[in-house]
Amino acid sequence: MTKLSVNINKIATLRNARGGDIPNVLRTAMDCERFGAQGITVHPRPDERHIRYKDVIELKPLLTGEFNIEGYPSPAFIDLVVRVKPTQVTLVPDPPMALTSNAGWDTQKHQSFLKEVVAEFQKNGIRTSVFIEPDPVMIRLAANTGTNRIELYTESYARHFQSATEEAIKPFMAAADAAIESGLGINAGHDLNLENLKYFVQHIPDLLEVSIGHALICDALCFGLENTIQLYLRQLK
């Protein structure tokens, strides 16, 4: 079964909007695990507008499932990840002020940089994943960095799912084939939701993990967090 990693950035955004500690990020992460999520994802950014570096440090000893820290590998981010030693680090090419992740790595242009960063994390026993477009060429080049996995950037699939479902999934099927041929594990994330998740999983049978935040937290406002996580897990079976 594909694992569900819940991105809790939106919980931190809500907390930060008012100040104080409501909702409590640590308690929510533990609740997500208690309700069935197999992982927790956080994406700390330099301005700490949602998840703070302090949150990341405090989360590590509380979590029992997989912990995934994603972000641009700046020196400060690398230091944080090496200190915390999560299960996985997902490398994204976001500029500092990006609202959300909006592109995958050019693994040809940034080959040497990614090799260096991946080696540093793996030296510390941290599984690595590279955020990437559904491009077989870029995926094969990603394998040359030494990364363990890729995370397929699924925004284009989600955007075209309703209007052209079969066409929307085709690039991701080809990307998954390239990843498997290259010996890479496959994760996926961005704009996956209760409407499009099941179809994606059915057509990417080797999918190891999905990271879902915005849609899941929005659904939780209507259905409650526990019920929402169960609804997402049902789509993954």
C-alpha positions as CSV (number, residue, x, y, z in Angstrom):
1,M,0.0,0.0,0.0
2,T,1.2,3.5,-0.8
3,K,2.0,5.4,2.4
4,L,0.3,8.7,3.3
5,S,2.5,11.4,4.6
6,V,0.5,14.4,5.9
7,N,2.1,17.8,5.3
8,I,1.2,19.9,8.3
9,N,2.4,23.3,7.0
10,K,-1.2,24.6,6.8
11,I,-1.6,23.9,10.5
12,A,1.4,26.0,11.3
13,T,0.1,28.8,8.9
14,L,-3.1,28.9,10.9
15,R,-1.2,29.0,14.2
16,N,1.1,31.8,13.0
17,A,-1.8,33.9,11.7
18,R,-3.0,34.6,15.3
19,G,0.1,34.0,17.3
20,G,0.2,31.7,20.3
21,D,0.0,28.0,20.0
22,I,-3.4,27.2,18.6
23,P,-3.7,24.9,16.8
24,N,-0.8,23.0,18.3
25,V,1.5,21.8,15.5
26,L,3.1,19.0,17.6
27,R,-0.2,17.7,18.9
28,T,-1.7,17.7,15.4
29,A,1.2,15.8,14.0
30,M,0.8,13.1,16.7
31,D,-3.0,13.0,16.0
32,C,-2.3,12.4,12.3
33,E,-0.2,9.4,13.2
34,R,-2.8,8.2,15.7
35,F,-5.5,8.5,13.0
36,G,-3.5,6.3,10.6
37,A,-1.1,8.5,8.6
38,Q,2.2,6.7,8.1
39,G,4.3,9.8,7.8
40,I,4.5,13.5,8.6
41,T,5.9,16.1,6.1
42,V,7.1,19.6,6.9
43,H,8.6,22.2,4.6
44,P,10.4,24.9,6.6
45,R,11.1,28.1,4.6
46,P,13.7,30.8,5.4
47,D,11.0,33.3,6.6
48,E,9.4,30.6,8.8
49,R,5.9,31.8,7.7
50,H,4.5,28.4,8.5
51,I,6.6,25.6,9.9
52,R,9.5,27.0,12.0
53,Y,12.9,25.4,12.5
54,K,12.0,25.0,16.2
55,D,8.9,23.0,15.2
56,V,11.1,20.6,13.2
57,I,13.5,20.0,16.0
58,E,10.6,19.4,18.5
59,L,8.7,17.1,16.2
60,K,11.5,14.5,15.7
61,P,11.3,12.8,19.1
62,L,7.5,12.7,19.2
63,L,6.9,11.0,15.9
64,T,6.8,7.2,15.5
65,G,6.3,7.0,11.7
66,E,8.3,8.4,8.9
67,F,9.4,12.0,9.1
68,N,10.0,13.8,5.8
69,I,11.6,17.3,5.7
70,E,11.4,19.0,2.4
71,G,13.0,22.2,1.2
72,Y,15.7,24.0,-0.8
73,P,19.1,22.7,0.4
74,S,20.5,26.0,1.6
75,P,23.3,25.8,4.2
76,A,20.8,26.5,7.0
77,F,18.4,23.8,5.7
78,I,21.2,21.3,5.4
79,D,22.4,22.0,8.9
80,L,18.8,21.6,10.2
81,V,18.2,18.2,8.5
82,V,21.5,16.8,9.5
83,R,20.8,17.8,13.1
84,V,17.3,16.3,13.1
85,K,18.1,13.2,11.0
86,P,14.6,12.5,9.6
87,T,13.7,9.4,7.8
88,Q,13.7,11.3,4.5
89,V,14.7,14.6,3.0
90,T,13.0,15.8,-0.1
91,L,15.0,18.4,-2.1
92,V,13.0,21.0,-3.9
93,P,14.3,23.9,-6.1
94,D,12.1,26.6,-4.5
95,P,13.5,30.2,-4.4
96,P,13.2,31.6,-0.8
97,M,10.0,33.6,-1.3
98,A,8.1,30.9,-3.3
99,L,4.4,30.7,-2.2
100,T,4.5,26.9,-2.9
101,S,6.6,24.4,-4.8
102,N,6.0,25.1,-8.5
103,A,8.7,23.3,-10.5
104,G,11.0,20.3,-10.4
105,W,14.8,20.2,-10.5
106,D,16.7,20.5,-13.8
107,T,18.9,17.5,-12.9
108,Q,21.2,18.2,-15.8
109,K,21.9,21.8,-14.9
110,H,22.2,21.1,-11.2
111,Q,23.8,17.6,-11.4
112,S,27.0,18.4,-9.5
113,F,25.2,20.4,-6.8
114,L,22.6,17.7,-6.2
115,K,25.3,15.0,-6.1
116,E,27.1,16.9,-3.3
117,V,24.0,17.5,-1.3
118,V,22.7,14.0,-1.7
119,A,26.0,12.6,-0.5
120,E,26.0,14.7,2.6
121,F,22.5,13.6,3.6
122,Q,23.2,9.9,2.9
123,K,26.4,10.1,4.8
124,N,24.2,10.9,7.8
125,G,21.8,8.0,7.2
126,I,19.0,10.1,5.7
127,R,17.1,8.8,2.7
128,T,17.0,11.3,-0.1
129,S,14.3,12.2,-2.7
130,V,14.4,14.8,-5.5
131,F,11.3,16.7,-6.5
132,I,11.0,16.4,-10.2
133,E,8.8,16.9,-13.3
134,P,7.4,13.8,-15.1
135,D,10.3,13.9,-17.6
136,P,12.0,10.6,-18.2
137,V,15.2,12.3,-19.2
138,M,15.4,14.4,-16.0
139,I,14.5,11.3,-14.0
140,R,17.3,9.2,-15.5
141,L,19.7,12.1,-14.8
142,A,18.4,12.2,-11.2
143,A,19.6,8.7,-10.7
144,N,23.1,9.9,-11.4
145,T,23.0,12.1,-8.3
146,G,22.8,9.0,-6.1
147,T,19.3,9.9,-4.8
148,N,17.2,7.0,-3.4
149,R,13.9,8.3,-4.7
150,I,12.2,11.0,-6.8
151,E,9.0,12.8,-5.9
152,L,6.9,13.4,-8.9
153,Y,5.5,16.9,-9.1
154,T,1.8,16.2,-9.8
155,E,0.4,19.7,-10.4
156,S,-0.1,19.1,-14.1
157,Y,-1.9,15.9,-13.5
158,A,-4.3,17.5,-11.0
159,R,-4.9,20.5,-13.3
160,H,-6.0,18.4,-16.2
161,F,-7.6,15.5,-14.3
162,Q,-11.2,16.5,-14.8
163,S,-10.9,17.6,-18.5
164,A,-8.5,15.0,-19.9
165,T,-7.9,12.2,-17.4
166,E,-6.2,9.7,-19.6
167,E,-3.9,12.3,-21.1
168,A,-3.1,13.7,-17.7
169,I,-1.8,10.5,-16.3
170,K,0.3,9.4,-19.3
171,P,3.4,11.5,-18.6
172,F,3.5,10.1,-15.0
173,M,3.2,6.5,-16.2
174,A,6.2,7.1,-18.5
175,A,8.0,8.9,-15.7
176,A,7.4,6.0,-13.3
177,D,8.7,3.5,-15.8
178,A,11.9,5.6,-16.2
179,A,12.3,5.7,-12.4
180,I,11.9,2.0,-12.0
181,E,14.4,1.3,-14.8
182,S,16.8,3.7,-13.1
183,G,16.5,1.9,-9.7
184,L,14.7,4.8,-8.0
185,G,11.8,4.7,-5.6
186,I,8.8,6.8,-6.4
187,N,7.0,9.4,-4.3
188,A,4.4,11.9,-5.5
189,G,2.9,15.2,-4.3
190,H,1.2,18.5,-5.1
191,D,-2.5,19.1,-5.5
192,L,-3.4,15.5,-5.0
193,N,-6.9,15.2,-3.4
194,L,-9.8,12.9,-2.8
195,E,-11.1,13.3,-6.3
196,N,-7.8,12.5,-8.2
197,L,-5.8,10.4,-5.8
198,K,-7.2,6.9,-6.4
199,Y,-6.9,7.1,-10.2
200,F,-3.2,8.2,-9.8
201,V,-2.4,5.4,-7.5
202,Q,-4.1,2.8,-9.7
203,H,-1.9,3.9,-12.7
204,I,1.4,4.2,-10.8
205,P,1.5,0.8,-9.1
206,D,5.1,1.2,-7.7
207,L,4.2,4.4,-5.9
208,L,5.7,4.3,-2.4
209,E,4.4,7.5,-0.8
210,V,2.2,10.5,-1.4
211,S,2.7,13.8,0.5
212,I,-0.6,15.7,0.9
213,G,-1.2,18.9,2.8
214,H,-3.4,21.7,1.5
215,A,-6.3,19.5,0.2
216,L,-6.2,17.2,3.2
217,I,-6.3,20.0,5.8
218,C,-9.1,21.8,3.8
219,D,-11.1,18.5,3.8
220,A,-10.6,18.2,7.5
221,L,-12.5,21.4,8.0
222,C,-15.6,19.7,6.6
223,F,-15.0,16.0,7.7
224,G,-12.8,16.2,10.7
225,L,-9.1,15.2,10.8
226,E,-9.5,11.6,11.8
227,N,-12.3,10.9,9.2
228,T,-10.4,12.8,6.5
229,I,-7.2,10.8,7.0
230,Q,-9.3,7.6,6.8
231,L,-10.8,8.8,3.6
232,Y,-7.4,9.4,2.0
233,L,-6.1,6.0,3.2
234,R,-9.1,4.4,1.6
235,Q,-8.1,5.9,-1.8
236,L,-4.6,4.4,-1.4
237,K,-5.8,0.8,-0.9
